[in-house]
Amino acid sequence: MNDSNFLKEHNAKSLWHPMAHPADSLANPPTIITGASGVRIRDIDGHEVIDAVGGLWNVNLGFSCQPVKDAIAAQLDVLPYYSTFRGTSNDQVIQLAEELRTFFAPDGLSRAFFTSGGSDSVETALRLARQYHKIRGEAARTKFLSLKKGYHGTHMGGASVNGNANFRTQYEPLLPGCHHIPAPYTYRNPFNESDPERLAQLCLQALEDEITFQGAGTIAAFIMEPILGAGGVIPPHASFMPGVREICDKYGILLIADEVITAFGRTGSWSGSRHWGVQPDFMCTAKAITNGYFPFGAVMIADQVAEVFEQDETGRAAIGHGYTYSGHPVGAAAALSCLQETQRLNVPQNAAARGQELHQGLQALQQKYALIGDVRGGHGLMCAMELVADRDTKSAADKKTLATLQEVTYQNGTMVRVSGPNIILSPPLILSAQDVTDILAALDIGFAAVS
Ligand SMILES: Cc1ncc(COP(=O)(O)O)c(C=O)c1O
């Protein structure tokens, strides 16, 4: 084990960090996390804080989830790897698919395709959506529609449906045939509409308008997060996702729910789609499926879509897609144990209760600090604050303010995430009421330092 001086000296020297400028990582070396337990993380200097980021929206059960750790360790001893490509399978993945089928039955999803993470799950759903139409003889349906502000990972397909220039511009040209409609984002939108229900209707009209413009027969799928997460936690009005489902049905377009962060309880419901009473055609999952302890994901597939593939006699339904780690036995063992523990703890209930407290606490901070332009949340443990230099013009707060706020908040006991002008909170779902109080107290000190 190297000493802490070595680690500090070499921090960011020989690795590039995702979602960071390499020069910035060198100038402002990242915090080195060396330990964690419960909902707390510990850095190299022994400073311990509540992780209000929840790893990266994935450590829903906290850092000490022994059953998942045990399942991983035990599986490594028995079968550390085998492929699920045509001709072989493993005991863990078969059991997991059955468990997921039961778990997602209320969402109308019955088959699973396994992946190694969220971006893989999105890529898989996009590809299978195109294939579905080809099998049915509608080969012209190749385009994808999505929401501005949406986040769908970083593969070429995912980046193409992403709704944020930061993840697109330097990688263009992206996939042709991907078109975006305005998000139901009340704080800023092209309609200048702040009423959530009216805005939802306007966005739905924009969706239908785009479909008519492109030609319904050219569109394979619409992909959306039930509550936009990385784009700044944007919960739509309750009428929005059901409205999307209706429009997709009307035009024969598949609905892909990107639930990489919302599946398994974060919204206060077992899935984001269920939260809005919608059954999607595909659901992308990853992250919390193994509590973040093993890179793993699953795309869940609706009955009616699965039947088109399974009943195909043309050969077009052969799946020419998959990953070396699809159905990894260690990942599957972790997921089996995680699913059981997630259900035993009934995490959506706690997520909903703590989420309300956190949201209300952030609204109270907004009364106190003019820097907080908008507070979003109210659906489980996913909240954001959008910081502005001026509430009237809504001009974004400068980067330095956000960096100082994050640092002071960290020094006072809570890790929060800065993403553009937003402070994003996505803590573990096992958070206690006292943890919520502590997070808010640390943020209060952070805001006081920059106000
Ligand atoms: C909604 C959504 N989709 C896809 C992804 C990509 O997942 P991964 O980073 O595991 O590839 C993320 C990651 O945050 C996400 O939030």
PDBQT file of the ligand as one rigid body, heavy atoms in Angstrom, charges set to zero:
ROOT
HETATM    1  C1  LIG A 501     -30.498   8.259 -17.142  1.00  0.00    +0.000 C 
HETATM    2  C2  LIG A 501     -29.126   7.727 -17.406  1.00  0.00    +0.000 A 
HETATM    3  N1  LIG A 501     -28.909   6.948 -18.467  1.00  0.00    +0.000 NA
HETATM    4  C3  LIG A 501     -27.699   6.422 -18.725  1.00  0.00    +0.000 A 
HETATM    5  C4  LIG A 501     -26.629   6.674 -17.898  1.00  0.00    +0.000 A 
HETATM    6  C5  LIG A 501     -25.282   6.076 -18.223  1.00  0.00    +0.000 C 
HETATM    7  O1  LIG A 501     -24.934   5.135 -17.294  1.00  0.00    +0.000 OA
HETATM    8  P1  LIG A 501     -23.396   4.654 -17.136  1.00  0.00    +0.000 P 
HETATM    9  O2  LIG A 501     -22.663   5.839 -16.628  1.00  0.00    +0.000 OA
HETATM   10  O3  LIG A 501     -23.497   3.505 -16.166  1.00  0.00    +0.000 OA
HETATM   11  O4  LIG A 501     -22.937   4.216 -18.468  1.00  0.00    +0.000 OA
HETATM   12  C6  LIG A 501     -26.815   7.476 -16.775  1.00  0.00    +0.000 A 
HETATM   13  C7  LIG A 501     -25.690   7.766 -15.863  1.00  0.00    +0.000 C 
HETATM   14  O5  LIG A 501     -25.780   8.583 -14.977  1.00  0.00    +0.000 OA
HETATM   15  C8  LIG A 501     -28.086   8.033 -16.516  1.00  0.00    +0.000 A 
HETATM   16  O6  LIG A 501     -28.288   8.846 -15.471  1.00  0.00    +0.000 OA
ENDROOT
TORSDOF 0
